[in-house]
């Protein structure tokens, strides 16, 4: 990365707010049940795995930029090595684009970029361009702990980072909106599983829309039957409980199910 670009980045960080002293680094409400403690541990290293890990990274950035900061009104995030990071998709999940610091191509000096960001933001989403060396791992992990920044790893080398105490894995993705090879993708249902030392036992899991049809992130609600029978007259041979009015049983139909 050119020296001038590094100086510009440092100046921008000095102008922005520093890391807020949270007990946890906030996540979106839909993720609070699966993340131990309801938020990410400051100074920790978190790995993202599975199909849809990129969307999970967007969701984590959205949670910090929306709910982080000293007063909970919004924090700062750094995104390094992800030129395909979907700012519009992150905004649909609740992110504040003006609180996202993007470094698409950090080059060989990516550890210096991450080090500069770790001093000023609450979360860095990093896709290492190479297998990280031991010196870079020690340096950046120590800086994350010192400044309370969550270092979140994605990409091919995310599992090569020692000391990752929490992994969030996306599995069982199911897209909605396609039928017989045609249609438009409207949303994706997934299972998000938390594993590692910070998620003891068998881990935690949650069924989520990632994203939901409206672009947000929310729990998958248990499906309700489309028809709800109101007790009234019953079939022949079964106990009869007459209704005082003598009107036939009612059938309530949810209009959104497509039945008029």
N, C-alpha and C positions, 0 to 999 in steps of 0.2 A: 504494500500500500504506500503511495507517495507520502513524503514527509509533510507536504502542504495539506493533504487530506487529513492526516493524523492531527495536525495542529488545529484545523477547522473543527474536527470532531471534539477535541479537548475544549475548545472555546465554547462550543454549543453545550457541552456537559456542564461547564462552570456556570453557565447562565441559567441552567435548569435546577430544579429542587433536588436535594440530596435524598438518600434513602431514609424512609420513615421508620421509626422504631416500633414496628408491629410485633405482637406476639406470634402471629403467622402472616404470611404473605397471602392476600385474599385471592380467592378463585370465584368463578361464577356460582350462583346459588345451586344450580343443577349438579355441580361437581362436589359440593361440600359433604355429601353423604359418602362419597367414595374416597376422598382424600383424608387420611388420618388427621384428626384434630380440626377438620373443617377448613384447613388452609395449608399452604406449603411452609415448611420450616425454614426460617431465614438462614441463609448461609449454606443451604444444602444443595446437593446435586441430584437432579431428577432426570431419569431417562424416559423417552417416549418410544413405544414400539407398536408394531402391528399396522394393518391396513387402516388408514384414516388417522395415522399419527400426526400428519400435517395439520389436519383440522383440529386435533387436540391441542397442538401448539398455538393455533389461532385462538382457541378458547381460553388458554391460560393467559395469553397476552391481553385478551379482552377483559378477563377478570381483574388483572392488575390495573390496567388503564382506566377501568370504570370504577373500581372499588378501593384502589390503593391510595397512596398519598398520606400525608400527615393527618388530614382531616377526613379521610375516607372518600373524598370527592374525586379521586383520580390519581394514579401513579404513573411512573414512567417505565417503559420497557425498551430493551435493545434487541434487535433481530440481526444476526450476523450469519452470512453465508447462505442466505435463502433468497435468491433473486426472484423466485416464484411465489414469495409470500403474498397471500391475497389480502391486501388492505381492505378492499371492499367487502370481502367475506368476513374479515375480522370485525369491521364496523357493523355488519349485520348481526354479529354475536354480541355487540355492545361495546366494542372497543372505541376509544377516542383516537382517531388517526394522528392528531397533532401531538400525542404523547408516545408515539412509536418512533424510535430512532433506528433507521434501516441502513445497514452496511451490506450491500449485496455481494460485493466481490472484495473481501479483505486481503486476498493474496497471501503471501508467505508470512505476513506480519499479523495474522489473525489473532495470535495470543495477545499482542499489544492492544489491539482493538477491544478485545473482550476485557482486558485488564482496565482500560480506561472507562468502559461502560460500567463495570462492576462497582466502581467507586461512586456512581451517581444514580443508578436505577435499581428498581426492586427485583427485576427479573431480566435475564438475558436468555433469549432463545438462540441456540447455537447449533449449526450444522458443520462440524469440523470437516475441513476439506481433505484431511489426511488422518492417519492413525496418530493420535496425540502422543508426544513424547513424555517421558517421566518428568522432565523439568517443567514443561508447560502445565501438566496436570497438577503438580505440587504448587506452582505459583498461582494458578487461577483458582484452585480449590481454596488456598489460603486466603486470597483476596475476597472470595465470595463469603467465607466465614467472617472475615474481619468487618466487612461492610454490610452483612446481612442480605446479600443479593442471592437470589435463587438462580443457579446455573442449570438451565434446562437443555438437554441434549437430544438431537434428532438426527436422522440420516444413517448412512452405512457404518459410521464409526462410533455411534452413540454407545454401543455396548463395550467399547474398548477403553472406557474411562473408569479407572479404579475408584472405589469409594462411593459409588452410586448407591444410596441407601433406599431410594424409592424409585420404582418403575411403574409407569402408567401405560397399560397395554390395551389397545383397541382390538376387539375380536368380534366375530359373527356379524359383519356388516350386512344389512339388508336395505337396498334402495327401494323407494316407493315411487310410483308414477309410470312405470313401464308395463305394458301388457302386450304379449305376443309380438315382441320386437318393435313396438312403436310406442310413442308417448313422450313425455318429458319428465326427467328426474325432478322430484319435488322435495324429497327429504330422505334421510338415512337413519335407520335404527341400528345401534351398536351396543355392545357390552363394553364398559370400561372397567378394567381390573387393576387394582393397586396391589403391588407386590414389593417385597424387600424387607430390610431390617426395620424400616419405619412403618410397615404394614404387617405386623406379626400375625402368626396363625396362617389360615388359608387365604389371607388377603381380603380385600373388600371389592365389591363389584356393584355396578349400577347399570340399568338399562336406560339409555339416553337417545334422544334425537340429536344427531351431530352431522349435519344441521337439521333443524326442524323445517317444515315447509315455509315458514316465515323467515328463515335464515338464522334463527336463534338457537340456543341450546336449552333443552328442557327434558325432564324425565318422561319416559314412555309410560303413559297411563294404562292401567289394566283395561282391556277391552270390555265394554258392556254389551250385553245382548241387544240386538236391534229392536226386539219386541219385548214389551213388559206387560204381562197379563195382570189385570186387576181382579182380585178374587170376586167371584159372582156365581152365576150358574155353572154347573159342572156337567161332565159327561154322564150319560146314563149308567147306573150301577154304582156310582160313587156317592159319598155322603153329600147331601144337599144342604147348603146354607143360604136360604132365600134372602134376597135384598129387600129392604123395606119398600123401596119404590117400585120394585118389580122390573126395573130396566135391565137390559142384557149387559153382560160383562163388557168393560171398556178395554180397548187396546191402544196403548200409547206408542206412537211411532216417532222416532227421532228424525226430524226433517232432513238433517244433514246426511242421513244414510241413503237418501235418494228415493224415498218412498213418499209420494204425495199424500 
